[in-house]
């Protein structure tokens, strides 16, 4: 595992701050494609334990940011603390700012009909110089890949944001990047919905306390199975990894203490 990365339940997480991620994203774009960034939260990690293809994508990605308060707590428990969170919502906005400043073109793929366009309008209102290469709801189904590749290739974006929800968005990127060759692609989950105002985001004080899961459960009760996976199940799995690491005298990254 390369320097600056830790391991949480078999998934590599980069110890990066938001400005560092933006700088590395700019370097990826300047270097040319294809690259993939994943914003990893506890749900990602638990899903990856059950889904070998998803796990392989996370292990091969160019950058995995710590998105989720639970990831920070897990890293601290495992003796390899991270410096902070880099969430998909905040990173999307920082990438939009970067694109507006440097003339990069952004393509918004996924979410429900009209949602990507509404999110793009919000981004343009904040950064009028931003170049939106295209918006398309599309589908994560493999049979739709060829059509979407043509649309994206014709738009020539520098940044591709994909909102199909995990693991479909990450699998879509890994499957299609060899063909579309976008310099930087990132799955953004519900970010378009948040930006468009379709789904409320937890207030900052709740996010700071690490209680976003409780807010989401209150707003979207149907997510209860995902919340159980992301909170108690993840916590138990991390506690077990930490215990095994201490008993074996090894760190969470496999290095001897």
URGIBEL-V616582 format. One record per pair of residues at least 4 apart in sequence whose C-alpha atoms are under 7 Angstrom apart, sorted by the first residue. I is the first residue (numbers start at 0). J is the second residue. Records with the same first field share a line. If there is no record, write none. Layout:
I=J ; J
This chain:
0=4
3=13 ; 14
4=11 ; 12 ; 13 ; 14
5=11 ; 12 ; 13 ; 79 ; 252
6=10 ; 11 ; 12 ; 251 ; 252
7=11
8=237 ; 240
10=44 ; 57 ; 58
11=58 ; 63
12=63 ; 64 ; 65
13=62 ; 63 ; 64 ; 65
14=81 ; 82
15=19 ; 20 ; 64 ; 82
16=20 ; 82 ; 83 ; 85
17=21 ; 85
18=22
19=23
20=24
21=25 ; 93 ; 94
22=26
23=27
24=28
25=29
26=30
27=31 ; 34 ; 182 ; 183
28=32 ; 157 ; 182 ; 183
31=182
32=180 ; 181 ; 182 ; 183
33=176 ; 180 ; 181 ; 182 ; 183
34=61 ; 182 ; 183 ; 184
35=60 ; 61 ; 62 ; 183 ; 184 ; 185
36=60 ; 61 ; 62 ; 63 ; 184 ; 185
37=60 ; 62 ; 63 ; 64 ; 185 ; 186
38=63 ; 64 ; 65 ; 66 ; 86 ; 87
39=43 ; 63 ; 64 ; 65 ; 66
40=44 ; 65 ; 66 ; 67 ; 70
41=45 ; 67 ; 69 ; 70 ; 229 ; 233
42=46 ; 228 ; 229
43=47
44=48
45=228 ; 233
46=50
47=51 ; 53 ; 54
48=54
50=54
51=55
52=56
53=57 ; 166 ; 170
54=58
55=59
56=60 ; 170 ; 173
64=85
65=70 ; 84 ; 85
66=84 ; 85 ; 86 ; 87
67=84
68=72 ; 209
69=73
70=74
71=75 ; 80 ; 81
72=76
73=77 ; 237
74=78 ; 79 ; 80 ; 81
75=79 ; 80
76=241
77=241 ; 251
85=90
86=90
87=91 ; 187 ; 190
88=92 ; 190
89=93
90=94
91=95
92=96
93=97
94=98
95=99 ; 129
96=100 ; 126
97=101
98=102 ; 103 ; 104 ; 129
99=103 ; 126 ; 128 ; 129 ; 130
102=130
103=130 ; 157
104=130 ; 131 ; 132 ; 156 ; 157 ; 158
105=130 ; 131 ; 132 ; 156 ; 157 ; 158 ; 159
106=131 ; 132 ; 133 ; 134 ; 156 ; 158 ; 159 ; 160
107=115 ; 133 ; 134 ; 135 ; 159 ; 160 ; 161
108=115 ; 134 ; 135 ; 136 ; 137 ; 160 ; 161 ; 162
109=115 ; 135 ; 136 ; 137 ; 138 ; 161 ; 162 ; 163
110=114 ; 115 ; 136 ; 162 ; 163 ; 191
111=136
112=136
113=117
114=118 ; 191 ; 192 ; 195
115=119 ; 134 ; 135 ; 136 ; 191
116=120 ; 134
117=121 ; 195
118=122 ; 191 ; 194 ; 195
119=123
120=124
121=125 ; 194 ; 195
122=126
123=127 ; 129
132=154 ; 156
133=154
138=143
139=163 ; 167 ; 168 ; 171
143=147
144=148
145=149
146=150
147=151
148=152 ; 179
149=153
150=154
151=155 ; 179
152=179
156=181
157=181 ; 182 ; 183
158=181 ; 182 ; 183 ; 184
159=181 ; 183 ; 184 ; 185
160=184 ; 185 ; 186 ; 187
161=168 ; 185 ; 186 ; 187
162=168 ; 186 ; 187 ; 188 ; 189
163=167 ; 168 ; 188
164=168 ; 188 ; 189
165=169 ; 188
166=170
167=171
168=172 ; 186
169=173 ; 186
170=174
171=175
172=176 ; 184
175=179
176=180 ; 181
189=193
190=194
191=195
192=196 ; 197 ; 198
193=197 ; 198 ; 199 ; 200
201=205 ; 206 ; 211 ; 214
202=206
203=207
204=208
205=209 ; 210 ; 211
206=210 ; 211
210=214
211=215
212=216 ; 226
213=217
214=218
215=219
216=220 ; 222 ; 223
222=226
223=227
224=228
225=229
226=230
227=231 ; 232
228=232 ; 233
229=233
230=234
231=235
232=236
233=237
234=238
235=239
236=240
237=241
238=242
239=243
240=244
241=245
242=246
243=247
244=248 ; 249 ; 250 ; 251
245=249
248=255 ; 256
249=253 ; 254 ; 255 ; 256
250=254 ; 255 ; 256
